[in-house]
Amino acid sequence: MTFHFSNVPTRIVCLAVLIGCSRSPAPSSAQESGVTVSTNNQVSQSRQNAITNAVAKVAPSVVTVQTEVFQQAPEDPFDIFFGGQPRTQTQAGLGTGFVVRSDGVIVTNAHVVAGASKISVMMRNGKVYPATLLGQDETNDIAVVRIDAKSLPTVKLGNSNSLVIGEWAIAIGNPYGFYLGNSEPSVTVGVISATNRNLVAPSEGQSSYFDMIQTDAAINPGNSGGPLVDADGEVIGMNSSIFSPNGGSVGLGFAIPINRVARVVDDLLTHGSIRSPWIGVGLRQSTSSNPRDALTQGAVIASVAPGSPAAKAGLRPGDVIEGEGNRQVHNFFDWQAALLDLRVGSPAHLRVRRGSQEFDATVAVADLPEVTAPKVQVLRDLQLVTVTPAIASERGLQRAWGALVYKVSDVIAQQTGIQQGDVILQINNTPVRSAQDAARAIDEYGGRTYLRLVIDRQGEMYMTEFAVR
């Protein structure tokens, strides 16, 4: 059986059971049928428990997140022949979110709002608000949106570092969205099945699912972005993904630890962007087709970027990282999980083995080198940075020169074929060693002739050609 790891599209499966073939007249009343129905609307003390109390605390803060994505429809040759215009089509999406600040700040999964042209949020009471995307971290699959509302009920964030295997886990969300008939969230219950799960199967999107919480509480399409709650009514994770052979829950659900969610939200609200932690080491990756080998080979440093914090701390290729803080590191995936939780400006405390010797190393955590590099603006909406040895090492580039595309607008990308992360190596007959070289070449050739760019895209050579008017 092949298992797929994905944020699955919604698929409704209707199940019906037919009992008997004839229908008898229904009794005219409960008295005629001999059945007595209780009219007591009070909830007894025995029916109230930690789970009902936890749900009562969190459910008012759970929202439905709706999106619209405008896509170019396939071109109709008949329309093109008669001069018709390209058509667009709208694709609707739906997920869950929860309120973390009473002034309208809501968190959800990045894959829920990916590519959305329009985002709206429906509260538990059915009221709908337009939402603005404040920012998203595709790597961690976390997004923050805001609605224009005040005095909203908020969740209380717990501590995902203190989870106990086997404790209650409550998933709250909107599986299959409005197909269930109203805006009330659904509740499913299970336990914390495991922590520190690194999901190494292929996944959709750019997300890295490391150091996840595993639960058997049912998580289905539409639950993405909803809270995972403990028995105290505190949010301990954000439901994000499942392992499933058929797209439905089979008891293998995964949530992003809430401590990481809180860090990303804080970065977005404080800095307006995600600060990706970097120390400047590249780890050796297994080339074996057996995933077991990748889990047992250790976190062996393959490269250290020149001038990086790791280089300044004395780390060398061949060193083995065995831990960071209180976290044990056994392999590449454990290190990726540890890296996600480091914070720029706070040191990383590493345990390192070099041959038969073990030692501690305190390494500064910095922004990615391209973040702090000087930016050169060209073509209005295109930012370039000069490739340095540190940038080349961090990105795994074959050359330590060229102009890295740091940022490009959607319009410029569509018109030129240039993508973020491309490295420009040549413009027409002019070699490009730096961002300044690229800017001068564009100024020289632009308006006179077509620009022909040779670019390195993830190790493959491409060419794109366009005119600047």
C-alpha positions in Angstrom: 0.0 0.0 0.0 1.3 3.4 -1.0 0.9 6.2 1.5 0.8 9.8 0.5 1.7 12.7 2.7 -0.3 15.7 1.7 -2.6 18.5 2.5 -5.5 16.7 0.8 -8.2 18.3 -1.3 -11.7 18.1 0.0 -13.6 15.0 -1.2 -17.0 14.2 0.1 -17.9 10.6 0.5 -21.6 9.9 1.2 -22.4 6.7 3.0 -26.0 5.4 3.3 -27.4 2.3 4.9 -30.9 1.1 3.8 -32.7 -1.1 6.4 -35.8 -2.9 5.1 -37.9 -2.2 2.1 -41.3 -1.3 3.5 -42.3 1.6 5.6 -44.9 1.5 8.5 -46.9 4.5 9.6 -45.1 6.4 12.3 -46.8 6.6 15.7 -48.7 9.9 16.2 -46.9 10.7 19.4 -44.2 9.5 21.9 -47.1 8.4 24.1 -48.6 6.1 21.4 -45.2 4.5 20.7 -44.5 3.8 24.4 -41.3 5.8 24.3 -40.6 8.5 26.9 -38.3 11.4 26.0 -36.7 13.4 28.8 -37.5 17.1 28.8 -34.6 17.9 31.2 -32.4 20.4 29.4 -29.9 20.6 32.3 -26.4 19.1 31.7 -25.6 16.9 34.7 -22.2 17.2 36.5 -21.3 13.7 35.4 -21.5 14.7 31.7 -19.1 17.6 32.2 -15.4 16.7 32.1 -12.0 18.0 31.1 -12.7 17.7 27.4 -16.0 19.5 27.5 -14.4 22.3 29.6 -11.5 22.6 27.2 -13.8 22.8 24.1 -15.9 25.5 25.8 -12.7 27.6 26.3 -11.3 27.3 22.8 -14.2 26.8 20.4 -15.4 30.5 20.5 -12.0 31.5 19.1 -12.0 29.0 16.2 -12.8 30.5 12.8 -13.4 29.3 9.2 -10.9 30.7 6.7 -12.2 31.0 3.1 -10.0 31.9 0.1 -10.4 32.7 -3.6 -7.6 32.0 -6.1 -7.9 33.5 -9.5 -6.3 31.3 -12.1 -5.8 31.7 -15.9 -8.3 29.4 -17.6 -7.1 27.2 -20.4 -7.1 29.1 -23.6 -9.9 28.3 -26.1 -8.4 28.2 -29.7 -11.8 29.3 -31.0 -11.8 32.5 -28.8 -8.1 33.2 -29.7 -8.9 33.0 -33.4 -11.6 35.6 -33.1 -9.6 37.9 -30.9 -11.1 36.9 -27.5 -9.4 37.8 -24.2 -7.8 35.3 -21.9 -10.3 34.1 -19.3 -9.8 33.6 -15.6 -11.5 31.2 -13.3 -11.9 31.3 -9.5 -11.0 28.4 -7.3 -12.4 28.4 -3.7 -10.4 27.1 -0.8 -11.3 26.5 2.9 -9.5 25.9 6.1 -9.5 26.7 9.8 -7.8 29.3 12.0 -7.9 30.6 15.6 -7.8 34.0 17.1 -4.6 34.8 19.0 -5.1 38.5 19.6 -8.4 40.2 20.5 -7.8 42.9 17.9 -8.3 40.5 15.0 -5.0 38.6 14.6 -5.6 35.0 13.4 -3.2 32.2 12.6 -3.8 29.4 10.1 -1.7 27.3 7.7 0.3 28.9 4.9 -1.1 26.3 2.5 -4.6 27.4 3.4 -4.0 30.9 2.0 -1.4 30.1 -0.6 -1.9 32.2 -3.8 -5.2 33.6 -2.5 -6.5 36.8 -4.2 -9.2 37.1 -1.5 -9.4 35.9 2.1 -12.4 36.0 4.4 -13.0 34.8 7.9 -16.3 33.5 9.3 -16.7 33.6 13.1 -18.5 30.9 15.1 -21.7 33.0 15.1 -21.7 33.2 11.3 -20.4 36.8 10.9 -18.0 37.2 7.9 -15.1 39.6 7.8 -12.7 40.3 4.9 -9.1 39.4 6.0 -5.7 40.8 5.2 -2.7 38.6 4.9 0.0 40.0 7.3 2.6 37.4 6.3 3.4 33.8 5.9 6.2 31.3 6.5 5.9 28.6 3.8 8.8 26.7 5.4 6.9 26.2 8.6 3.5 26.3 7.0 2.3 29.2 9.2 0.3 32.3 8.1 -1.1 35.3 10.0 -4.1 37.2 8.8 -6.0 40.1 10.4 -9.7 41.2 10.4 -11.1 44.5 11.4 -12.7 43.5 14.7 -12.2 44.2 18.4 -12.7 42.4 21.7 -12.6 39.0 20.0 -12.3 35.8 22.2 -8.8 34.5 22.1 -7.2 31.1 22.8 -4.7 30.6 25.5 -1.3 29.2 24.2 0.2 26.3 26.1 3.7 24.9 26.1 4.4 22.3 23.4 7.8 21.5 25.0 6.0 19.9 28.0 3.8 17.4 26.2 3.3 13.9 27.7 2.8 11.0 25.4 -0.7 9.5 26.0 -2.3 12.7 27.4 -5.6 13.9 25.9 -5.4 15.8 22.6 -8.5 17.6 21.2 -8.6 18.7 17.5 -11.0 21.5 16.7 -11.7 22.7 13.2 -14.0 22.7 10.2 -13.6 19.4 8.3 -15.3 19.6 4.9 -16.3 23.2 5.7 -19.9 24.2 5.1 -20.9 20.8 3.8 -21.7 20.0 7.4 -24.4 22.7 7.4 -23.3 25.5 9.7 -20.3 27.4 11.0 -19.9 25.5 14.3 -16.5 23.8 14.6 -16.2 20.0 14.9 -14.4 18.4 17.8 -12.4 15.1 17.7 -10.5 13.5 20.6 -7.5 11.4 20.8 -4.1 11.4 22.6 -0.6 12.7 22.0 0.8 9.7 20.1 4.3 11.1 19.7 6.4 14.2 19.6 9.4 15.4 17.6 8.2 13.6 14.5 10.1 14.4 11.3 8.0 13.6 8.3 10.4 12.7 5.6 8.0 11.4 2.9 7.4 13.7 -0.1 4.9 16.4 0.6 3.0 19.1 -1.4 4.1 22.7 -1.3 7.3 24.1 0.2 6.6 23.2 3.8 9.1 21.3 6.0 7.3 19.1 8.5 10.0 18.6 11.2 9.5 18.2 14.9 5.8 17.7 14.6 3.2 16.5 17.2 1.5 13.3 16.3 -2.0 12.6 17.4 -4.7 10.0 16.6 -7.5 12.7 17.0 -9.2 12.6 13.6 -7.9 15.4 11.3 -9.7 15.7 8.0 -9.7 18.1 5.0 -10.7 21.5 6.2 -9.1 21.0 9.7 -5.9 22.6 8.4 -5.0 25.5 10.6 -7.2 24.6 13.5 -6.0 24.2 17.1 -4.8 21.1 18.8 -5.8 21.5 22.5 -4.8 19.8 25.8 -7.1 18.9 28.6 -6.5 22.3 30.3 -8.0 24.1 27.3 -4.6 25.4 26.1 -3.6 25.3 22.5 -0.5 23.1 22.0 -0.3 22.9 18.3 -1.8 23.8 14.9 -3.3 21.0 12.9 -1.5 20.8 9.6 -1.2 17.4 7.8 -2.0 13.7 7.8 -0.6 10.4 6.5 -3.4 8.8 4.6 -3.9 6.2 1.8 -7.3 7.7 0.8 -7.3 11.4 1.9 -9.3 10.7 5.1 -8.1 10.4 8.7 -6.6 7.0 9.6 -5.4 8.2 13.0 -2.1 9.6 11.8 -2.5 13.4 12.2 0.3 16.0 12.7 0.3 19.4 14.3 2.9 22.2 14.3 4.1 22.8 17.9 2.5 26.0 19.3 5.9 27.3 20.6 7.1 27.5 17.0 3.8 29.1 15.9 4.2 31.7 18.6 7.7 32.5 17.5 6.7 32.9 13.8 3.7 35.1 14.8 6.0 37.3 16.9 8.5 37.7 14.1 5.7 38.7 11.6 4.1 41.2 14.0 7.4 42.7 15.2 9.5 42.7 12.1 6.9 42.3 9.3 8.8 39.3 7.9 10.2 35.9 9.0 13.7 35.9 10.2 15.2 32.6 9.1 17.9 31.4 11.5 21.3 30.7 10.0 24.7 29.6 11.4 26.4 28.6 8.2 26.7 24.8 8.2 25.6 22.3 5.5 25.0 18.7 6.6 26.0 15.6 4.8 22.9 13.9 3.3 22.4 10.3 2.7 22.4 9.0 -0.9 21.0 5.7 0.1 17.5 4.7 -1.2 16.8 3.1 2.2 15.3 5.8 4.5 16.7 4.0 7.6 20.3 5.0 6.5 19.4 8.7 6.7 18.1 8.2 10.2 21.2 6.6 11.5 24.1 8.4 9.8 24.3 11.2 12.3 24.3 15.0 11.8 27.7 15.3 10.0 28.8 18.7 8.9 29.7 18.7 5.2 30.5 22.4 4.7 31.0 25.5 6.8 30.3 28.8 5.0 33.3 31.2 5.0 32.8 34.0 7.6 29.7 32.4 9.0 28.9 32.2 12.7 29.8 28.5 12.6 33.2 29.3 11.1 33.8 31.9 13.8 32.9 29.3 16.5 35.5 27.0 15.1 33.3 24.3 13.6 34.8 22.2 10.8 33.6 19.8 8.1 33.5 16.3 9.6 32.3 17.5 13.0 29.2 15.8 14.2 26.4 17.8 15.9 25.0 15.6 18.7 22.7 18.1 20.4 21.4 21.7 20.6 20.3 22.9 24.0 18.2 20.2 25.6 17.5 18.6 22.2 19.3 15.5 21.0 20.3 15.5 17.4 20.8 12.1 15.7 20.5 12.9 12.0 19.9 15.5 9.3 16.2 15.7 10.1 16.8 16.3 13.8 19.1 19.2 12.9 16.5 20.7 10.6 14.0 20.5 13.4 16.4 22.2 15.8 17.2 24.9 13.3 13.6 25.9 12.9 13.3 26.7 16.6 16.5 28.8 16.8 16.0 32.6 17.0 18.0 35.2 15.2 20.0 37.1 17.8 20.0 34.3 20.4 23.0 31.9 20.5 22.8 28.2 19.7 24.4 25.9 22.3 25.7 22.9 20.4 27.2 19.6 21.6 29.8 18.5 19.0 31.9 15.4 18.5 35.2 15.7 16.6 36.8 12.3 16.3 36.9 10.9 19.8 36.6 14.3 21.5 33.4 16.0 22.5 33.0 19.7 23.2 30.4 22.4 23.6 30.2 25.3 21.1 28.2 28.5 21.4 27.3 29.8 18.0 25.6 33.1 17.2 22.4 32.8 15.2 22.2 35.3 12.3 19.9 36.2 9.5 20.5 34.5 6.1 23.4 36.2 4.4 21.3 37.5 1.5 19.0 39.2 4.0 21.7 41.5 5.3 23.5 41.9 1.9 23.1 45.2 0.1 20.2 45.2 -2.3 20.3 46.6 -5.9 16.9 47.6 -7.4 16.4 47.1 -11.1 13.3 47.1 -13.4 11.3 48.7 -10.6 10.2 45.4 -8.9 13.4 43.3 -9.0 15.9 43.2 -6.2 19.3 41.7 -6.6 22.2 40.9 -4.3 25.7 39.9 -5.1 26.5 36.2 -4.5 29.2 35.8 -1.9 30.9 32.6 -0.7 28.5 32.6 2.3 25.5 32.9 0.1 26.8 30.2 -2.3 27.4 27.9 0.6 24.0 28.5 2.2 22.1 27.9 -1.1 24.3 25.2 -2.4 25.3 27.2 -5.5 28.0 25.9 -7.8 29.5 29.3 -8.2 30.4 32.0 -5.7 29.6 34.9 -8.1 26.6 36.3 -10.0 23.5 38.3 -9.1 21.0 36.5 -6.9 17.3 37.4 -7.4 16.3 38.3 -3.9 12.9 39.5 -4.6 10.7 39.8 -7.8 7.1 40.9 -8.2 4.6 38.6 -9.8 4.2 41.0 -12.8 8.0 41.1 -13.5 8.2 37.3 -13.1 5.5 36.7 -15.6 6.9 39.2 -18.1 10.5 38.1 -17.9 10.5 34.5 -16.8 12.8 35.4 -13.9 12.1 33.7 -10.5 13.1 34.4 -7.0 16.3 32.4 -6.2 17.6 32.6 -9.8 21.3 33.6 -10.2 22.0 35.8 -13.2 25.3 34.9 -14.7 25.3 36.7 -18.0 23.3 39.5 -19.8 23.7 39.5 -23.6 27.5 39.3 -24.0 28.3 40.8 -20.6 29.4 38.4 -17.7 27.6 39.2 -14.4 29.8 38.9 -11.4 27.8 41.0 -9.1 24.4 42.8 -8.6 26.0 46.0 -9.8 27.2 44.3 -13.0 23.6 43.2 -13.7 22.2 46.7 -13.1 24.8 48.3 -15.4 24.1 45.8 -18.2 20.3 46.3 -17.9 20.8 50.1 -18.2 23.2 49.7 -21.1 21.1 47.3 -23.2 17.6 48.1 -22.0 15.5 50.1 -24.5 18.0 49.4 -27.4 17.7 45.7 -27.8 16.3 42.5 -26.2 17.9 41.4 -23.0 19.1 37.8 -23.1 19.8 36.5 -19.6 21.7 33.3 -18.7 20.6 32.1 -15.2 21.4 29.3 -12.8 18.2 27.9 -11.4 18.8 25.2 -8.8 21.9 23.9 -10.6 20.3 23.9 -14.1 21.2 26.5 -16.7 18.3 28.5 -18.3 18.0 31.3 -20.8 15.2 34.0 -20.9 14.8 36.8 -23.3 12.6 39.9 -23.0 12.5 43.6 -24.0 12.6 46.6 -21.7 10.6 49.6 -23.0 
